Amino acid sequence: MVTKSLLSLNSAMDSHVERRMYHGAAAARAPLELLIRKLESIGPLSSAERDALRRLQTSLHHVNARQDVVREGERPNAITLVVQGLLCRYKIVADGKRQIMSFHIPGDLPDLPSLVIPVMDHSLCSLVASELAVIPRAALLDLLAEQPQLARLFWRDTLVDAAIFREWMVGIGRRSAFTRIAHLFCEMIVRMRAVGLSSDYTVELPLTQTDIADALGLSTVHVNRTLQELRGAGLIKYNRGTLAAIDWLGLRAAGEFEQNYLHEQKSAGD
């Protein structure tokens, strides 16, 4: 059980979190280069906009696996950039069950909506040990006020998020377990390729069967059986958190996967 979120630790260190401040040194730019790469996967950036992003102040945090970063009901004073690892958005319903609503990879800003919606209506959690760069909310708002085209690109990022939500709703409501899981795997491969986390169809995706079940509205037994079917069909290898699409075209067909909803500036999965 998680007892503290990263937000509550911003002013006090404990054994779960390391914090280092960066103010423009070369090491500081690495997380922001990830953000630039992510934004350029969905739209163009000018050299001035890249430079403005690189000037953002960040603080780097290490979080353990299964630790809340921000909780439902909290008021974040910073925006989270995933540098390494894997995060998810989730809600807990009345009977204690978890619904995962999205997965977030390096380059993502999973709590970006809190720039304009101050109170979190869901929680954000690390699924594995992760590195996060935290950007002060006020600093990012100032930057977007100064750079209107950059603000449009951040807005586009939230619209792509909404498109992914819609696709997940279609999957949960109308697709079989086999198709849902194949579609999720295709989506994660394409997203990771778009930001340079893989150059082929093999990616690090350290999800448990429970994580997959909680994201796709399935039981863990059903997930286990379906993963065996995907392997048996010669579509994937999935072992120790590494996913390989052995038959990419076959996996796309199994998942009814058309990547237009990801609205990429450059193709990553053809």
N, C-alpha and C positions, 0 to 999 in steps of 0.2 A: 504494500500500500504506500503510495506517495504521500508524503506529509508536507512538502513545501514545493512551491513552484519557483522557477528561475526568477520571475518577477519579484517575488518576496525576498530574493537573495541579492538584489542589485545593490543594496547598501550594507550588506553584512555577509562576509565569506563564511562558508562551512565546508565540510569535507567533500561535498558533492560537486563543488564548483570551483574552478580556477578562473581568475579574471586578470587579463593583461590589457593595458591601454595602448592604443596605437595612435600616433599623430603624424602620419605622412611618411614614415620610414618605409623601406622597400617591403618589409614583412607585412606592413599594414595593408598594402595594396592587394595582396593575394586574395583575401575574401571579396574585395570589391571587383576584382577581375572576374570572379565567378558571377557576380551580379551583372556585370557588363555583358558577359557571354550569354547569360540567360535572356537579358533584354534584347540582345541582337538576334536571338533565335526567333523572336516574334515581331521585330521591327527594326528599322535603321536607327543608328545613333551617329551624331556628328562628333568630330574630334573634341569640340568644346563641351559637349554633353558628357563624353567619356571622362574628360579632365575634371568636370564638376563632380561626377560620381566618385572619382578617385580621391577627392578632397574631403569626403565625408569622414567624420571621426567614428571609429568603431571600437568596441571592447569585445575581446574574444573569451568565450566561456567553454569549458568542457562540462558536459552533462553525462551522467551515467545512463545506462539503458533503463527504459520504463520510468523516466522521471518527467513530471509535468514541467513544461516550460512556462505556459500561461494557463490559468484556469478560468472556466466559465464564471462570470460575475466580476472578474478583476478588471482593473483599468490600466492597461499597459502604458508605460511612459517611454517605451522603445519598440522598435520593429526588429524582428528576428530574421537574420539571413543564415540559411543552412550552409555550412562550409564543408563538413564531412558528416556522414551518417545518414540516418533516415528518420523522419518525423511523421506524425499523423495528426489530423484533426479528429476529434471524437466527442461524443456525448454519451452520458450514462442515463438510461431510462429508469422508470420507477422500480422495476424489479431487479435493478442492478446490472442489467446486461449493457454491453458496450456496442455502440454503432460507430465504426470508423467511416469518416466522410471523405477523406483524401489522404494520399501519401505525398511526402515532400522530400525532394532530393537536393543535393548541393546546387546552389544558385537560386533556390526558391525563397520567397518572402511569405511564409504561410500565414502570418498575422497582419499582412498589409492592410486589410480592411479596417483595422483598428486606428488607422490614420484619421478616418472620418466617422467611425462608429466606436465611441470611446469605451463602451462596456462589452467585454467578450461574451458572446452567446454560445460558445463552445469552448472546449479545452484543447490544448496543443501539447503533445507528448513525444518524447524521444522513444523510438522502438529499439534502438541499439545505442551504444556509447557514441556520442556525437559532438562535433565542434560547431559552435554557433557564434556568429558575429552580430553584436547588438548595436543598432543604430539609433541614436536618440530621436524620438518622435519629432521634437521641435526642429531639429536640424534637417530632417528629411522634408518636413512641411516647408521650411524656408527654401530649400533647394528647389522643390517643385513649383513654388511661387515665382522663383527667379527663372525657371526653365520650363515654359509652358509646353513645349514639344515633348520634353521628358515626362512631364505630368501626364500627357496623353498616352505615352507608352506604358507608364505604370497603370493607368486606367485600362489599357488594352490587356495587361497582365491579369487584372481582376476579371475582365470579361472572358478571357480564356479559361480561368478557373470556373466561372459559371457554366461555360460550355462543357467542361469535364463533369461537373455535377449533373448536368442534364443527361449526358451519356451514361453515367452511372445509374441514374434513375431508370432509364430505358432498360439497362441490363438487369437490374434487380426486379423490375416489374414484368419483363417480357422475355428474357433470355434464359436458356437452360444453364445449369451449373457448368457444364462443359464449355459452353460459349462464353459465359461470364469470366471464367478464369483465363481462358485463352485471350479474351479481349483485354483483361487487366495486364497480362504479361506483354502483349503487343504494345499497349499504351506506355508501360514503364520502359520498355526497350527504346521506343521512339523518343520519348522524353529525354532519356539519358544520352542517346546518340546526338540529340540536338544541342546539348551543352558540352559535348566532348568527353563524356564519362565512359564512352565505349565507341570503338571504331568498327565493330562488327555486331553480331547479334548475341553476344554474351555479356551479361551485366551482373554486378553485385546487387542482389535483392534479398536481404536477410529478413524475410518475413516468416513468421511461424504459420502453421496451419490455422491457428486461432486468429491471427491477424487477418488472413485471407477470408476466413469465415465471417469475422465481424465486419469486414468491408463489403462483402457481397451478399449478406443475408442468408448464409448457409450454415449448416452444422459442421463441426470439425470432421465428423465421420464422412460426410458428403464430400468435403474438400479432399480428404485423404483418398477416397475412391476415385475422384475425378482426376487428381494428379496422376494416379496410376494409369488411368485411361489415356491421358495426354502423353505420358511416357510410352505406353504400349502402342500408341498410334504413330510413334516415331517423330513426334513434334518437338519435344523438349527433353533436356536433361536439367534437373533441379536438385542440387545437392549442396549441403553446407552453405546455404545462402547465395550460391552462384546459379544463375539461370542462363541456360544456353538454348536458343531456338535452333534446333537441328534442321528443321524444315520451316523456314520463315514464311514462305508463301502458303504452306499448309496451315501454319498457326494463324495467319491472318484470315484465311478462309474459315477456320474453325471458330474464330472469334467474331466473325462478321465485322472485321475491323477496317474502317475507313478513317484515315487520320486527319481528314479535313477539319474536324472539330477542334484540333489542337492549334489551328491557325498559325502555322509556322511560316516564318519569313523564308527559311531555306529547308528543303526536303531532307529528312533524316532517316527515312525508313523504307524507301522504295527498293 
